[in-house]
Amino acid sequence: MDTADTVNIALVGVGNCASSLVQGVEHYRDGDAPGLSNPVCAGYPISRVRFTAAFDVARAKLGRDLSEAIWTAPNNSRKFADVPRLGVPVVEGVLADGVGPGSAALVEPRGGATPGDIAAHLKETGSNVVLNFLPTGAQRATELYAEAAIEAGCAFVNCMPAVLARSPEWRGRFAAAGLPLVGDDLKSSFGATLVHRALVEALTGSGVRLTGGHQLLGGGNMDFVNLEDPARMKGKKATKATGAGTATHVGAQYLPFLDDRKVAYIRLDGEGFGGSPLELELRMVVEDSPSAAGNALDAARHARAALEQGAGGLLEEVSRTLMKAV
Ligand SMILES: NC(=O)c1ccc[n+]([C@@H]2O[C@H](COP(=O)([O-])OP(=O)(O)OC[C@H]3O[C@@H](n4cnc5c(N)ncnc54)[C@H](O)[C@@H]3O)[C@@H](O)[C@H]2O)c1
């Protein structure tokens, strides 16, 4: 297959989300199967998606083939596909603010590469789309990988809450380079943010005035270890906002026994006709990491198509559809 015809993904961060994505490409390679919203997206079937590079800083993942690194602790996402050896070694990335105090002991971080090293590896491997799956709070590290992507002529999809697509400066830099940018922070295909926003819309559309509520999340993966740090949680709260004036409290708790399952408790309080009180409570449980992999695959394929067409800068419509905050 001509590499110009393929979506050549470089993964930044080989954690649980990357694991679900890599498994998903194997699982859906032969075409249609339940759970995938778009077997073909922007002209690319799953069979034309491949992984060409992977960066991490966790000692135990470095040097391993991507097919093994996805099962390396502290990753704990569900196994739903066998992944053959991919011939893609996980190489050392740029550390910056990638690893928070809560997870440093589990990760034993390295990370002595420079953006120039990253760019050189992206070029050598023929990567054309960089997918950023760094932990919440990794603003500086995200910017360094974005810089490397620009140097290497790659599109960039920011799957996490760092401010990139929302930054006029970064939109401008990608536009000037003629390279596509998608972000920020992936929506899950069917997750707590989608359900919460749909409920807010339904209530406010019926004339209900919202007076309070919450979205309380529990989970047992590394994302939740990170969200215990209030500074890192701030970024997640910003992308999960449900709209002005809805007075929603967002909280997250690390509950190790849940592994990669996420439990969300959503509550909405409001006043209806004549000020009559209204309460709504909902509990949902999802496998966290696979729930966003479908949107990641769509974002990567849109970014690849835009790169092919020479469309640089923020892909606004794609970002509004697939990302939490634009
Ligand atoms: N459904 C979901 O799980 C979902 C949905 C939307 C967004 N996200 C976001 O996606 C991101 C990734 O989630 P995850 O569950 O895969 O997290 P994770 O903690 O399992 O994986 C992050 C990986 O990044 C690595 N890393 C840390 N610093 C690095 C650096 N400087 N360079 C390279 N690698 C580095 C870690 O070692 C780890 O392997 C999070 O920010 C999360 O908020 C997740």
The ligand as an ORCA input file, in Angstrom:
! r2SCAN-3c Opt
* xyz 0 1
  N     -12.584      8.264     27.575
  C     -11.367      8.667     27.909
  O     -10.628      7.920     28.505
  C     -10.924     10.065     27.519
  C     -11.809     10.890     26.845
  C     -11.376     12.141     26.478
  C     -10.099     12.585     26.790
  N      -9.254     11.764     27.478
  C      -7.929     12.289     27.801
  O      -6.935     11.544     27.116
  C      -5.716     11.613     27.854
  C      -5.110     10.232     27.953
  O      -5.935      9.391     28.753
  P      -5.430      7.945     29.176
  O      -6.551      7.328     29.933
  O      -4.852      7.232     28.017
  O      -4.262      8.368     30.204
  P      -3.046      7.466     30.726
  O      -2.563      8.135     31.951
  O      -3.444      6.037     30.769
  O      -1.936      7.620     29.558
  C      -1.083      8.721     29.412
  C       0.256      8.215     28.889
  O       1.087      9.348     28.625
  C       2.401      9.039     29.075
  N       3.137     10.301     29.253
  C       3.153     11.142     30.309
  N       3.930     12.211     30.045
  C       4.419     12.034     28.796
  C       5.264     12.818     27.969
  N       5.758     13.974     28.380
  N       5.558     12.334     26.732
  C       5.054     11.140     26.306
  N       4.247     10.375     27.048
  C       3.913     10.823     28.282
  C       2.175      8.236     30.340
  O       3.333      7.509     30.709
  C       1.024      7.341     29.882
  O       1.493      6.189     29.245
  C      -6.062     12.228     29.225
  O      -5.644     13.567     29.265
  C      -7.569     12.144     29.272
  O      -8.146     13.183     30.032
  C      -9.650     10.513     27.839
*
